[in-house]
C-alpha cells in the first residue's frame, strides 16, 4: 500500500499490483487509480468487499468538517505533514 500511495503522491507511474492475492491486488489497483485521479475510482467493477473498504475514504469526519482522502493525498497544495498523518492513520 505504501508503494501505491507514495507513487501517486509523487506523480509516478502506477504499476499494477501483483501480490498473487486477487482481492488485495484489486484493492491496491483501485486505490492507485483513485489517488491518481484525485477522486474515487469507479467501484462498480470491484468486489463488494473491496468497495466497502475504499468508499469510506471519500468522506472522513474531522474536527473541521469532512475530508476526502483521495483528493487530499493528490492535492499538491496540501501539506506534507497532513498527508503523512492521513497515511499513518
C-alpha positions in Angstrom: 0.0 0.0 0.0 2.8 2.4 0.8 4.3 1.9 -2.7 0.9 2.9 -4.3 0.4 5.9 -2.0 3.9 7.3 -2.4 3.8 6.7 -6.2 0.6 8.6 -6.5 1.8 11.5 -4.3 5.0 11.9 -6.3 3.1 11.7 -9.6 4.9 8.5 -10.6 3.6 5.8 -12.9 1.4 3.3 -11.1 2.2 -0.3 -12.0 -0.5 -3.0 -11.5 -0.2 -4.8 -8.2 1.0 -8.4 -8.4 0.7 -9.9 -4.9 -1.0 -13.0 -6.2 -4.0 -12.4 -4.0 -6.9 -11.3 -6.2 -8.7 -9.1 -3.6 -5.5 -7.5 -2.4 -4.4 -6.7 -6.0 -7.9 -5.3 -6.8 -7.8 -3.1 -3.6 -4.4 -1.7 -4.4 -5.2 -1.2 -8.1 -8.4 0.7 -7.4 -6.7 2.7 -4.6 -4.0 3.7 -7.0 -6.5 4.7 -9.7 -8.4 6.8 -7.2 -5.3 8.5 -5.9 -4.1 9.2 -9.4 -7.4 10.8 -10.4 -7.8 12.7 -7.0 -11.3 11.2 -6.8 -12.8 7.8 -6.0 -12.5 5.5 -8.9 -15.5 3.6 -10.2 -16.1 0.9 -7.6 -18.8 -0.8 -9.7 -16.5 -3.4 -11.2 -14.8 -4.1 -7.9 -15.7 -6.8 -5.5 -18.1 -5.6 -2.9 -15.6 -6.2 -0.1 -13.0 -4.0 -1.8 -15.6 -1.3 -2.5 -16.7 -1.4 1.2 -13.1 -0.7 2.2 -12.4 2.1 -0.2 -15.8 4.0 -0.2 -15.4 5.3 3.4 -12.2 7.1 2.4 -14.2 9.6 0.4 -15.9 11.0 3.5 -13.9 11.0 6.7 -15.1 13.3 9.5 -12.5 15.6 11.0 -12.7 18.4 13.6 -13.1 21.0 10.8 -15.5 19.1 8.6 -15.1 16.2 6.1 -12.1 15.0 4.2 -11.8 13.0 1.0 -8.5 11.0 1.3 -8.2 10.7 -2.5 -8.4 14.5 -3.1 -6.2 15.4 -0.2 -3.3 13.0 -1.0 -3.4 14.1 -4.6 -3.6 17.8 -3.8 -0.2 19.5 -4.3 -1.3 22.3 -2.0 -2.0 20.1 0.9 0.9 20.0 3.4 3.2 17.0 3.6 2.5 16.8 7.3 -1.2 16.4 6.7 -0.6 13.7 4.0 1.7 11.9 6.4 -0.9 11.9 9.2 -3.6 10.6 6.8 -1.3 7.8 5.7 -0.3 6.8 9.2 -3.9 6.9 10.4 
